[in-house]
Amino acid sequence: MTKHYADADCLDAFATANSQRCPLDALNGLNLVDTDLYPSHQDACSSVPNCTGWWRFSSIGYNASRSQAILHEDYDHPKWGLMGMGHFVLLEQSQQQWRVVAKHMTWMS
């Protein structure tokens, strides 16, 4: 099994890109909710019909040649208490296609 590691410049770019919060605007029909407007994530999820939880994505860090990228994604379902997980995801570009080459779980509840 081949092990894949993020380049140092990719990790530096990730840290820089995520040093400040970057909210998304609604796009592609996604129902984006600003959970900061609610007393708790449970309250926010309860206010959205058919809420199935929250996906969160970090900003993406790229290496200098933009052939490697790293991001963090996590999911939780606040309506049902402790149920979720997060991962660092390492991607590499080959023949103009991005593919996931490694995933590392960072937390689970």
VMD Tcl script that builds the backbone (N, CA, C; Angstrom):
set m [mol new atoms 327]
animate dup $m
set s [atomselect $m all]
$s set {name element resname resid chain x y z} {
  {N N MET 1 A 0.850 -1.178 0.000}
  {CA C MET 1 A 0.000 0.000 0.000}
  {C C MET 1 A 0.897 1.242 0.000}
  {N N THR 2 A 0.638 2.152 -0.896}
  {CA C THR 2 A 1.396 3.398 -0.993}
  {C C THR 2 A 0.880 4.393 0.033}
  {N N LYS 3 A 1.793 5.010 0.757}
  {CA C LYS 3 A 1.410 6.066 1.701}
  {C C LYS 3 A 1.604 7.403 1.011}
  {N N HIS 4 A 0.667 8.293 1.229}
  {CA C HIS 4 A 0.719 9.626 0.636}
  {C C HIS 4 A 0.826 10.656 1.752}
  {N N TYR 5 A 1.670 11.647 1.549}
  {CA C TYR 5 A 1.875 12.709 2.519}
  {C C TYR 5 A 1.724 14.055 1.829}
  {N N ALA 6 A 1.183 14.993 2.569}
  {CA C ALA 6 A 1.048 16.352 2.026}
  {C C ALA 6 A 2.411 17.027 1.989}
  {N N ASP 7 A 2.675 17.766 0.914}
  {CA C ASP 7 A 3.886 18.570 0.810}
  {C C ASP 7 A 3.857 19.655 1.887}
  {N N ALA 8 A 5.033 20.080 2.333}
  {CA C ALA 8 A 5.114 21.127 3.361}
  {C C ALA 8 A 4.434 22.414 2.901}
  {N N ASP 9 A 4.616 22.792 1.632}
  {CA C ASP 9 A 3.974 24.028 1.164}
  {C C ASP 9 A 2.459 23.883 1.075}
  {N N CYS 10 A 1.991 22.679 0.863}
  {CA C CYS 10 A 0.545 22.420 0.849}
  {C C CYS 10 A -0.019 22.615 2.264}
  {N N LEU 11 A 0.690 22.093 3.262}
  {CA C LEU 11 A 0.253 22.265 4.653}
  {C C LEU 11 A 0.321 23.731 5.081}
  {N N ASP 12 A 1.373 24.433 4.668}
  {CA C ASP 12 A 1.475 25.864 4.983}
  {C C ASP 12 A 0.326 26.643 4.360}
  {N N ALA 13 A -0.006 26.341 3.104}
  {CA C ALA 13 A -1.112 27.022 2.425}
  {C C ALA 13 A -2.441 26.718 3.107}
  {N N PHE 14 A -2.612 25.473 3.577}
  {CA C PHE 14 A -3.827 25.090 4.297}
  {C C PHE 14 A -3.952 25.915 5.576}
  {N N ALA 15 A -2.862 26.012 6.335}
  {CA C ALA 15 A -2.891 26.775 7.590}
  {C C ALA 15 A -3.210 28.243 7.324}
  {N N THR 16 A -2.616 28.820 6.302}
  {CA C THR 16 A -2.877 30.220 5.959}
  {C C THR 16 A -4.319 30.419 5.507}
  {N N ALA 17 A -4.804 29.531 4.637}
  {CA C ALA 17 A -6.167 29.650 4.101}
  {C C ALA 17 A -7.215 29.531 5.200}
  {N N ASN 18 A -6.882 28.828 6.279}
  {CA C ASN 18 A -7.860 28.597 7.339}
  {C C ASN 18 A -7.608 29.439 8.585}
  {N N SER 19 A -6.779 30.445 8.463}
  {CA C SER 19 A -6.498 31.290 9.621}
  {C C SER 19 A -7.650 32.244 9.923}
  {N N GLN 20 A -8.574 32.416 8.964}
  {CA C GLN 20 A -9.759 33.246 9.173}
  {C C GLN 20 A -10.977 32.510 8.633}
  {N N ARG 21 A -12.113 32.811 9.204}
  {CA C ARG 21 A -13.369 32.195 8.786}
  {C C ARG 21 A -13.773 32.709 7.414}
  {N N CYS 22 A -14.321 31.823 6.582}
  {CA C CYS 22 A -14.731 32.192 5.228}
  {C C CYS 22 A -16.110 31.586 4.955}
  {N N PRO 23 A -17.192 32.307 5.270}
  {CA C PRO 23 A -18.530 31.749 5.056}
  {C C PRO 23 A -18.871 31.623 3.572}
  {N N LEU 24 A -19.700 30.654 3.259}
  {CA C LEU 24 A -20.172 30.432 1.892}
  {C C LEU 24 A -21.516 31.108 1.677}
  {N N ASP 25 A -21.782 31.462 0.445}
  {CA C ASP 25 A -23.116 31.908 0.067}
  {C C ASP 25 A -23.852 30.696 -0.493}
  {N N ALA 26 A -25.189 30.757 -0.505}
  {CA C ALA 26 A -25.971 29.646 -1.048}
  {C C ALA 26 A -25.616 29.436 -2.517}
  {N N LEU 27 A -25.415 28.192 -2.886}
  {CA C LEU 27 A -25.106 27.879 -4.268}
  {C C LEU 27 A -25.615 26.484 -4.591}
  {N N ASN 28 A -25.879 26.269 -5.833}
  {CA C ASN 28 A -26.319 24.964 -6.329}
  {C C ASN 28 A -27.476 24.369 -5.538}
  {N N GLY 29 A -28.375 25.202 -5.054}
  {CA C GLY 29 A -29.558 24.709 -4.360}
  {C C GLY 29 A -29.297 24.185 -2.960}
  {N N LEU 30 A -28.082 24.398 -2.441}
  {CA C LEU 30 A -27.797 23.956 -1.080}
  {C C LEU 30 A -28.527 24.844 -0.085}
  {N N ASN 31 A -28.982 24.250 0.989}
  {CA C ASN 31 A -29.622 25.008 2.052}
  {C C ASN 31 A -28.547 25.314 3.087}
  {N N LEU 32 A -27.962 26.510 3.009}
  {CA C LEU 32 A -26.905 26.902 3.931}
  {C C LEU 32 A -27.522 27.638 5.110}
  {N N VAL 33 A -27.120 27.247 6.312}
  {CA C VAL 33 A -27.672 27.820 7.536}
  {C C VAL 33 A -26.536 28.395 8.365}
  {N N ASP 34 A -26.678 29.641 8.799}
  {CA C ASP 34 A -25.701 30.242 9.693}
  {C C ASP 34 A -26.045 29.813 11.108}
  {N N THR 35 A -25.361 28.792 11.587}
  {CA C THR 35 A -25.682 28.240 12.910}
  {C C THR 35 A -25.369 29.206 14.041}
  {N N ASP 36 A -24.568 30.247 13.756}
  {CA C ASP 36 A -24.267 31.242 14.790}
  {C C ASP 36 A -25.499 32.064 15.172}
  {N N LEU 37 A -26.548 32.013 14.351}
  {CA C LEU 37 A -27.767 32.771 14.633}
  {C C LEU 37 A -28.689 32.054 15.620}
  {N N TYR 38 A -28.320 30.840 16.044}
  {CA C TYR 38 A -29.161 30.025 16.928}
  {C C TYR 38 A -28.424 29.765 18.243}
  {N N PRO 39 A -29.188 29.536 19.313}
  {CA C PRO 39 A -28.547 29.247 20.601}
  {C C PRO 39 A -27.702 27.972 20.591}
  {N N SER 40 A -28.076 26.995 19.754}
  {CA C SER 40 A -27.333 25.738 19.678}
  {C C SER 40 A -27.486 25.148 18.275}
  {N N HIS 41 A -26.621 24.209 17.937}
  {CA C HIS 41 A -26.755 23.522 16.650}
  {C C HIS 41 A -28.041 22.702 16.620}
  {N N GLN 42 A -28.469 22.169 17.771}
  {CA C GLN 42 A -29.738 21.433 17.822}
  {C C GLN 42 A -30.896 22.344 17.444}
  {N N ASP 43 A -30.907 23.568 17.974}
  {CA C ASP 43 A -31.973 24.515 17.629}
  {C C ASP 43 A -31.943 24.845 16.141}
  {N N ALA 44 A -30.747 25.037 15.593}
  {CA C ALA 44 A -30.629 25.351 14.170}
  {C C ALA 44 A -31.152 24.207 13.321}
  {N N CYS 45 A -30.759 22.978 13.641}
  {CA C CYS 45 A -31.203 21.820 12.860}
  {C C CYS 45 A -32.715 21.627 12.977}
  {N N SER 46 A -33.262 21.879 14.164}
  {CA C SER 46 A -34.711 21.741 14.366}
  {C C SER 46 A -35.499 22.756 13.557}
  {N N SER 47 A -34.867 23.879 13.193}
  {CA C SER 47 A -35.567 24.915 12.440}
  {C C SER 47 A -35.599 24.620 10.938}
  {N N VAL 48 A -34.822 23.646 10.476}
  {CA C VAL 48 A -34.724 23.333 9.044}
  {C C VAL 48 A -35.518 22.049 8.762}
  {N N PRO 49 A -36.534 22.109 7.893}
  {CA C PRO 49 A -37.284 20.898 7.575}
  {C C PRO 49 A -36.359 19.816 7.012}
  {N N ASN 50 A -36.550 18.599 7.464}
  {CA C ASN 50 A -35.797 17.429 6.998}
  {C C ASN 50 A -34.292 17.576 7.196}
  {N N CYS 51 A -33.886 18.265 8.239}
  {CA C CYS 51 A -32.454 18.443 8.517}
  {C C CYS 51 A -31.807 17.078 8.742}
  {N N THR 52 A -30.728 16.834 8.040}
  {CA C THR 52 A -29.987 15.581 8.210}
  {C C THR 52 A -28.602 15.833 8.789}
  {N N GLY 53 A -28.362 17.017 9.293}
  {CA C GLY 53 A -27.087 17.327 9.930}
  {C C GLY 53 A -26.317 18.372 9.172}
  {N N TRP 54 A -25.071 18.572 9.611}
  {CA C TRP 54 A -24.227 19.625 9.077}
  {C C TRP 54 A -22.951 19.064 8.487}
  {N N TRP 55 A -22.642 19.498 7.286}
  {CA C TRP 55 A -21.330 19.256 6.682}
  {C C TRP 55 A -20.558 20.553 6.772}
  {N N ARG 56 A -19.321 20.475 7.188}
  {CA C ARG 56 A -18.451 21.641 7.238}
  {C C ARG 56 A -17.184 21.327 6.453}
  {N N PHE 57 A -16.735 22.295 5.664}
  {CA C PHE 57 A -15.525 22.141 4.858}
  {C C PHE 57 A -14.596 23.306 5.134}
  {N N SER 58 A -13.330 22.999 5.295}
  {CA C SER 58 A -12.334 24.052 5.467}
  {C C SER 58 A -12.032 24.681 4.118}
  {N N SER 59 A -11.255 25.728 4.151}
  {CA C SER 59 A -10.668 26.231 2.906}
  {C C SER 59 A -9.629 25.210 2.452}
  {N N ILE 60 A -9.249 25.278 1.194}
  {CA C ILE 60 A -8.323 24.296 0.616}
  {C C ILE 60 A -6.920 24.878 0.572}
  {N N GLY 61 A -5.945 24.073 0.943}
  {CA C GLY 61 A -4.544 24.446 0.803}
  {C C GLY 61 A -3.941 23.692 -0.370}
  {N N TYR 62 A -3.224 24.396 -1.250}
  {CA C TYR 62 A -2.588 23.787 -2.425}
  {C C TYR 62 A -1.072 23.883 -2.306}
  {N N ASN 63 A -0.377 22.928 -2.911}
  {CA C ASN 63 A 1.073 23.067 -3.005}
  {C C ASN 63 A 1.401 24.075 -4.112}
  {N N ALA 64 A 2.677 24.420 -4.244}
  {CA C ALA 64 A 3.081 25.477 -5.183}
  {C C ALA 64 A 2.697 25.157 -6.620}
  {N N SER 65 A 2.774 23.893 -7.008}
  {CA C SER 65 A 2.448 23.526 -8.393}
  {C C SER 65 A 0.962 23.225 -8.591}
  {N N ARG 66 A 0.181 23.345 -7.513}
  {CA C ARG 66 A -1.267 23.075 -7.530}
  {C C ARG 66 A -1.585 21.665 -8.029}
  {N N SER 67 A -0.700 20.729 -7.709}
  {CA C SER 67 A -0.937 19.328 -8.057}
  {C C SER 67 A -1.390 18.530 -6.838}
  {N N GLN 68 A -1.391 19.174 -5.661}
  {CA C GLN 68 A -1.795 18.521 -4.424}
  {C C GLN 68 A -2.637 19.505 -3.620}
  {N N ALA 69 A -3.632 18.978 -2.930}
  {CA C ALA 69 A -4.514 19.824 -2.124}
  {C C ALA 69 A -4.890 19.082 -0.850}
  {N N ILE 70 A -5.123 19.847 0.206}
  {CA C ILE 70 A -5.581 19.260 1.462}
  {C C ILE 70 A -6.720 20.106 2.010}
  {N N LEU 71 A -7.697 19.435 2.602}
  {CA C LEU 71 A -8.826 20.110 3.236}
  {C C LEU 71 A -9.282 19.285 4.420}
  {N N HIS 72 A -10.110 19.887 5.247}
  {CA C HIS 72 A -10.729 19.156 6.352}
  {C C HIS 72 A -12.225 19.203 6.149}
  {N N GLU 73 A -12.876 18.074 6.324}
  {CA C GLU 73 A -14.348 18.021 6.250}
  {C C GLU 73 A -14.852 17.300 7.480}
  {N N ASP 74 A -16.014 17.740 7.958}
  {CA C ASP 74 A -16.639 16.990 9.034}
  {C C ASP 74 A -18.152 17.070 8.929}
  {N N TYR 75 A -18.781 16.124 9.594}
  {CA C TYR 75 A -20.233 15.982 9.574}
  {C C TYR 75 A -20.688 15.694 10.986}
  {N N ASP 76 A -21.788 16.300 11.381}
  {CA C ASP 76 A -22.433 15.872 12.621}
  {C C ASP 76 A -23.931 16.089 12.508}
  {N N HIS 77 A -24.641 15.323 13.300}
  {CA C HIS 77 A -26.096 15.408 13.326}
  {C C HIS 77 A -26.521 15.831 14.725}
  {N N PRO 78 A -26.675 17.144 14.935}
  {CA C PRO 78 A -26.943 17.638 16.285}
  {C C PRO 78 A -28.296 17.232 16.854}
  {N N LYS 79 A -29.247 16.863 16.005}
  {CA C LYS 79 A -30.554 16.468 16.534}
  {C C LYS 79 A -30.454 15.187 17.356}
  {N N TRP 80 A -29.494 14.343 17.035}
  {CA C TRP 80 A -29.415 13.037 17.683}
  {C C TRP 80 A -28.220 12.925 18.620}
  {N N GLY 81 A -27.653 14.037 19.006}
  {CA C GLY 81 A -26.558 14.006 19.976}
  {C C GLY 81 A -25.232 13.673 19.331}
  {N N LEU 82 A -24.453 12.867 19.995}
  {CA C LEU 82 A -23.103 12.554 19.539}
  {C C LEU 82 A -23.145 11.595 18.354}
  {N N MET 83 A -23.058 12.144 17.168}
  {CA C MET 83 A -23.053 11.329 15.955}
  {C C MET 83 A -22.363 12.126 14.859}
  {N N GLY 84 A -21.122 11.829 14.594}
  {CA C GLY 84 A -20.419 12.542 13.552}
  {C C GLY 84 A -18.977 12.105 13.444}
  {N N MET 85 A -18.260 12.728 12.499}
  {CA C MET 85 A -16.852 12.431 12.299}
  {C C MET 85 A -16.222 13.504 11.434}
  {N N GLY 86 A -14.892 13.583 11.479}
  {CA C GLY 86 A -14.152 14.532 10.661}
  {C C GLY 86 A -12.925 13.878 10.065}
  {N N HIS 87 A -12.481 14.387 8.925}
  {CA C HIS 87 A -11.317 13.838 8.216}
  {C C HIS 87 A -10.490 14.951 7.581}
  {N N PHE 88 A -9.166 14.746 7.562}
  {CA C PHE 88 A -8.314 15.468 6.634}
  {C C PHE 88 A -8.346 14.676 5.346}
  {N N VAL 89 A -8.471 15.365 4.222}
  {CA C VAL 89 A -8.543 14.706 2.920}
  {C C VAL 89 A -7.406 15.255 2.058}
  {N N LEU 90 A -6.570 14.354 1.555}
  {CA C LEU 90 A -5.466 14.726 0.680}
  {C C LEU 90 A -5.826 14.327 -0.743}
  {N N LEU 91 A -5.741 15.286 -1.655}
  {CA C LEU 91 A -6.064 15.044 -3.062}
  {C C LEU 91 A -4.836 15.310 -3.917}
  {N N GLU 92 A -4.738 14.590 -5.024}
  {CA C GLU 92 A -3.690 14.844 -6.006}
  {C C GLU 92 A -4.319 14.933 -7.381}
  {N N GLN 93 A -3.742 15.805 -8.194}
  {CA C GLN 93 A -4.258 15.992 -9.547}
  {C C GLN 93 A -3.372 15.245 -10.528}
  {N N SER 94 A -4.030 14.478 -11.380}
  {CA C SER 94 A -3.334 13.733 -12.419}
  {C C SER 94 A -4.211 13.752 -13.662}
  {N N GLN 95 A -3.636 14.117 -14.784}
  {CA C GLN 95 A -4.370 14.180 -16.052}
  {C C GLN 95 A -5.629 15.035 -15.914}
  {N N GLN 96 A -5.494 16.180 -15.258}
  {CA C GLN 96 A -6.558 17.168 -15.064}
  {C C GLN 96 A -7.744 16.640 -14.256}
  {N N GLN 97 A -7.523 15.596 -13.470}
  {CA C GLN 97 A -8.555 15.044 -12.592}
  {C C GLN 97 A -8.031 15.035 -11.160}
  {N N TRP 98 A -8.851 15.480 -10.210}
  {CA C TRP 98 A -8.495 15.391 -8.805}
  {C C TRP 98 A -8.986 14.068 -8.253}
  {N N ARG 99 A -8.167 13.419 -7.440}
  {CA C ARG 99 A -8.605 12.178 -6.797}
  {C C ARG 99 A -8.134 12.166 -5.357}
  {N N VAL 100 A -8.925 11.566 -4.495}
  {CA C VAL 100 A -8.569 11.425 -3.087}
  {C C VAL 100 A -7.512 10.336 -2.993}
  {N N VAL 101 A -6.366 10.678 -2.402}
  {CA C VAL 101 A -5.291 9.690 -2.249}
  {C C VAL 101 A -5.101 9.273 -0.797}
  {N N ALA 102 A -5.630 10.057 0.139}
  {CA C ALA 102 A -5.530 9.691 1.555}
  {C C ALA 102 A -6.604 10.428 2.346}
  {N N LYS 103 A -7.086 9.747 3.365}
  {CA C LYS 103 A -8.060 10.316 4.292}
  {C C LYS 103 A -7.627 9.925 5.703}
  {N N HIS 104 A -7.640 10.882 6.612}
  {CA C HIS 104 A -7.249 10.597 7.982}
  {C C HIS 104 A -8.343 11.108 8.926}
  {N N MET 105 A -8.954 10.185 9.676}
  {CA C MET 105 A -10.010 10.580 10.601}
  {C C MET 105 A -9.408 11.392 11.739}
  {N N THR 106 A -10.023 12.525 12.038}
  {CA C THR 106 A -9.535 13.399 13.096}
  {C C THR 106 A -10.388 13.328 14.355}
  {N N TRP 107 A -11.642 12.935 14.196}
  {CA C TRP 107 A -12.511 12.793 15.365}
  {C C TRP 107 A -13.731 11.955 15.003}
  {N N MET 108 A -14.355 11.388 16.032}
  {CA C MET 108 A -15.604 10.624 15.867}
  {C C MET 108 A -16.369 10.700 17.174}
  {N N SER 109 A -17.687 10.831 17.059}
  {CA C SER 109 A -18.503 10.813 18.271}
  {C C SER 109 A -19.717 9.934 18.048}
}
mol reanalyze $m
mol bondsrecalc $m
mol representation Tube
mol addrep $m
